[in-house]
Amino acid sequence: MVLSLRAIVGGILGASCFCSVATAAPVVVSDITLDLNSDGIMDRVALVENKGATDLYIYLGAGAAPLDVSKRPSFIKKELPYNNKNALTVSGKSSFTLQNGCGGCSNDNETTLTIVDRHGTFLVAGYTLDWDTRTSQGTCDINYLTGKGTLSHTMGKAKPIKAKFKAIKLADWTDESAPPICQE
């Protein structure tokens, strides 16, 4: 249902307005097509705004046809903990990245999650945090598949992190899942 504000705003301001407000129906804000599960059939991944939250939908075997978010996805990650600058990018033959952050803020940051399908389970295979604040800048990069990571501060050389990391299921990922060393 679309409600016209022309009469309301026009009555208040004494001018006409060609504005409208839609009720909260799911809206695709970003989507990509790739063969995520390496079966030779193209899959779709979409960021969907729904009732004020951003959800991640994965449709296996959906191909490049127009996306219908009313159909049940193969996988859904509800209420991503990010609501700024969300974007999806195909990052390899069978992987994609979910980027989010705050560019143009006084404390810029961008988080990138690399997502893969391993034997029917979606995993966070990589985590990267780039920041540029008033007091510091740097990058923390974790490869959960190799168990290794690097950290750099103030554009210095990236140094290995002395810790081992294990892949995390996308279904279990929260903003608290980020390695604490990346938050220091």
N, C-alpha and C positions, 0 to 999 in steps of 0.2 A: 504494500500500500504506500503510495506517495502522497505526502501532505504538502499542499502549496502554501508557501509563506507570503505570497504576493499580497494578499489581502491584509494579513496581520502586520507585516512590515510596512506596507503602504499606508495602512491606517495609523500606525504609530509615527512614521516619519513623514507622512504626507507625500510619499513618492511611490512609484511602482518598483517592484523587485521581481526579478525572474529567477528566484531561488526555489529550491525544493529540498525536502528532507525525506530520505527513504528510511523505512524501518530496517532493523538489523538483519539483513539477509547475508549469507556467506558471500564474500567477494574474493576472487583470486587476485592477489597483488603481485605474484611472481610465479612463473612455472617454467619448467625445462623438460626436455625429452631426451632420454638416454637409455641404453640397455644396462640397467643397474644390476640385474641378476645374471647377466651374461648368457641368456638363453636364446639370443638371436631375435627377440621380440622387443620392440621399443616400449619403455615404461615412462610414466609421467610422475613428476614431483612438483608439488604446488605449495606455496604459502597462501593460506586462506585466512582472511580476517573474518571472525565470527563472534558477534556479541562482545566486541571490544577486546578480544584476545586474538593472538596469531597462532594458528595451528599449522602443522606440517602434514600434508597428505601425500602418500605414495600409492600410486595405482600401477600395479604390475600388469604388463600386457596391454595397456591402454592405448599405445601408439600415439600418433600425431593428430588424431581426431579431436574436435572441439571438446574441451574438458567440461564434464558435468559433475559439479561438486555435490549434487544431491545423491549420487551413487556412492555406495559404501567403498571407501578406499581399502587397499590391501593392508595398509598400516597407517595409523594416525598418531601423531605426537601432539597432544592437546596442550594449549596454553604455553607456548614457548616462553621462556623467561626473558625474552627480548622483545622490545617494541620499537626500537629505533633502527632506522636504516637497514631493514631486512632485505636480503637478496639471495638468490640461488644462482649457482654457476656450475656448469658441467666442468669437472676438473680432470677427468681422465675417461678412459673407455667405460669404466664401470664404477665411477665415483662422482660425487658432487659435493660442493661446499655450500654451507649456509653461513653468510656473513651478516654481522650486525654490529652496530656501534653508534657512536655519536661523533660525527665529523663536523667541524665548525663550532664545537663546544669549547669552552675554556680549557677543558681537560679532554682532549680527543682520545678515543679508543676504538679499536675494532677487534672483534672476536670472530675467528673463522673456525668452523667445525667441518672436517672432512668426513663424509659418510660413505660407507661401503656396505655391500651385502655379502656376508660370508655364510654359506650353507643355509640360506633362508632367514638369517638373523641380521638385522641392520645394526651396524656398529659405528661408534665414533672412532674413526681410525686416526684422526689428527685433531689437534687443538692448537691454534695460534692466537696469541694476544699481542697486538701492537698498541702502544700508547705514546702519547706526546702531551705531557702535562706541564704545568707551570714550573715544576721542580725536577722532572726527569722525562726521559724517553727511552724506549727499548722495545724488545721483542722477546717473547717466550714461545717456543715452538716445541710441541710434543708430538712424537710419532708413536701412537699406542700400539701399532703393529710390530714395530721393532723394539719397543720398550725404551727408546732413547729420547732425549730432549736437549735443547740448547736454550741459553738465556744470554741476552746482551743488554747492556745499559749504556745510555748516552752515546749511541752509535759506535760503541766499542765492538771488538771482535766477539762473535758468539762463542760462549764457553759451554762445554758439556755439563749437563745437570747430573749430579751424582745420586741418581735414584732410578729405579726401574718402574715402568708404567705398563699397565695392562689395559687392553681394549675394554671399553664400556659399552654395554648395549644402549642403543639410542633410546629405547623405551625407558631406561633407568637414568638417563642424563638429566641433570638439573644444573642450575647455575652454581650450585655448591660442588659440582663434580670437577670443576676446574682445579688443576693441581695448585695447592697452596703456595708453592714456590713462585708461581706466576703472578700471584696476588700481592707479593711483598713489595 
